[in-house]
């Protein structure tokens, strides 16, 4: 097969994976076969007579993953463009466009190297281990952006992902990879085998696809929530992100938030949810009770005896010494941190803060700040700087006077299942996502962000309530169903009763055990490569 045909097959795989990716409705099952054309191209290269096969495998698979990633998350340029000039926006966009694709391609190249020295079953095992290990790396390092983890694809049809309460999204990644491998083997058998050998691989593939699907659908329709209702109001002020910081006063923004909250509140409303940076003026956490936004907000809450507010705020902490790596000098010998934070206020003096921890690389946080501090001026040009935002190392849980625990989740932290699972393990009974999706524009990014939250509901069996400044705000039940949602770019508020849950799912108890197992397996299999080469030379 010539290079042109393998390239077309690579592009076909990219198209199929894009077609099956959220938010395109009802196409999710395509992900289970989307990589088959790439496998066909791979085996044509491996079994062909061309030289530098490894290079061709790398470039061919790289086309698939780069085109698929870029087509699915093209909207990132819009998001970064909100805080940068066009040129720097394009540069920062290369992190999610190219880096994720590079890690996927590297997994495929390692599979090729292993396939040269081991049988196909070991090689396939290696492919799954390498791929999931690369996904896990992209979730945990300083350049993290796990948006395109394969398991996220099932958010498009969450009825098929009910077993995420046991595995998290990495169970979905494993299932999609295994299905593609078996579908390719069924294709090969159909092309080359006799009548009996044609059927067996197809039968195995169908079992792998249908059994988890059948279990998931059964679990979906039989799942029942315990009735522990709490009345919640979530607010969508719809303030243009370009106007939030300076063009519209914080007092005027508070007035909008309070009026929307009052329009939906009931005497028994227990929670109000306001979006990310709803209070935009940097506020000293130590002096919060003396600040005008706090006094105004507390006056609003006084009308609701059991009312608790979770809101976004840009907060500041001051230190005498450089207590954190992100702290910046004040100019008078001290230091300070700025946080993209969540704050909880009640009808008391109790105020709690959570500092967003999963920060956008290159915009909210310089990656590897200790090693790359000399690049501070460069990242400042990207809209951030060394210590642009501070962060905390552990997820937080806000506890109300009533004893209810809520997991505050700021913006795209909602794609870290293990992080949110840890908050639930620490006592959160529902999940509050506060975000400002307006930077992304009316693109598929806001829809993907919404749909991914369904997976957090399933993994933890917790209600998710989203408050998005410019949409989409919603309620998601413990099965992952969206029970209410707002329209995009609409000023509104929603109210509803959610059910609390204090039972812990298997995934919450054990976290991301699947990628950790595959990381160990991948490390072992990588060691085979030089060993088998040495044996062959001997």
C-alpha positions, 0 to 999 in steps of 0.5 A: 500500500502506498503512502497516499492510501495510508494517509487517506486511511489515517484521515478516515480514522480522524474523521470517524473519531471526530464524528463519534466525539461529543457533542455530535448526538447519537454517534458515540458508538462510532468510537468503537470502530473509529481507529480500524482504518488506522490499524489497516494503514499500520499493518500495511506499513509494517508488512510492506517493503518500505524503509524507515517503517517506524517513521511512517508509523509515527507520521501516519498515526500522528496525522490521525491524532492531530487532525482528530484533536484539532477538529474536536477542540478547535474552540480552544483558540477562541478561549485563549484569544480572549486574553491574548493576541492572535499570534500568542493565542496560536502558540499557546493553542499548540499545547492542547492541539499538538501535545495531546496528539503527540502523546497518543502518537507516541503510544502508537509508535511504542506499540509498533516497536513492541510489535516487532519483538513480541507476538500480537497479543503482547503488542496489543496489550502494550498498545492499551497500556501505552495509550492509557499511560499517556492519557494519565500523564496528560492528566497529572503533569504540569502541561495537563489537558485531559480533555481528549481522553478516550473515555470522555467520548461516552459522555455523548451517550452517558447511558452506556457509561453507567459502569464508570461508577466502578472504573472512571473514564479510564474504563471507557478508554480501555473499552474503546481501545479493546473494541477497536482492536477486536473490530480490526481482527474481525475485519482481517478474519473476514478478509482472509479466513474460512467460514468458521474463522470469519465468525469467531473474531466477530462474535468476540467483538460483539460480546465485548461491545454488547455485554458492557452496553447491556449492563450499563443500560440495565443499571441506568434504568434500575438506578434509584436515588434516595430522596434527600431533597435540597432546594438549589438556585443556580444563576447565569448572569450572562455578563460578557467576559470582556465586560466583567473586569472593569467595564461593568462595576462589581456592584452592578454585577452583584445587583444582577446576581441578586435579582436573578437569585431572588426571582427563583428563590423559595423560603426553603432554598438552601443553596445559591450558586453563582459562576466563576469570578462572579465577584471580579474585584481582587479581594483580600481573604483576611479582610473579606468580612469588611468588603462591600461585596461580602456585606451586600451578599450577606444582606441578600442571604439574610432573607433566606434562613437556611441559605448558603451561597457558593460563588466564584471570586478573585481572592488575594492572600498576603504573606510576610515570607514567600510561602508558596512557589506562586507568590509574587512580591508586593514591593514593600518586602512582602508577598501575595498570591492571587487565586481564581477561587470559590467562596462559601458564605452563610448567615453567620461569620463563617466564610470558606475558600477553595483555590482553583487547582487545575490551572490552564497551562501557559495562561493561568499557570506557568508549567514546571515553575521551578525549572522554567522560572526564567521563561516568566517574561515569555509566559507573561506575554501569553496572558500569565506569568510566574505565579499568575495564580496560586493554587491548593494541592488538595480538593476542597469540601465546603461544609454548611452549618446544616452539615451538607458538604459540597465539592466546589469545582472551578471551570475545567476542573470538572474533567478531573474525575479522580480529583472530584472523587477525592472531594466526594470521598472527603464528604461532598454530597453534591458537586457545584461546578462554577464556570465562565464558558463565555470565552469559548464563544458559541462553539462545541467547547461549551457543550463538551464541557457540559456533557463531561459533567455527566460523567462526574455524576455517574462516577460519584453518584452525586448531583451536579449543579452548574452555574455558567456565567454565559451558559450552559447552566444546568442540573444533572442527576445521579444517573447523568441525566440533565434534568434542567438546563439554560440556553446559551447567552441568556440571562436567567436562573434555574431552581430545582430540588436535588437529592444528596447522597453520602454513599461512596462508589467503588471508583470514589473509594479506589480512584484512578486505579486502572491507569496506575495498573497500566502505567506499571504494565507499560513500564514493564513492556518498555523494558522488553524492547532493549532486552529482546533486541539484545537477545536477537543480536546474540 
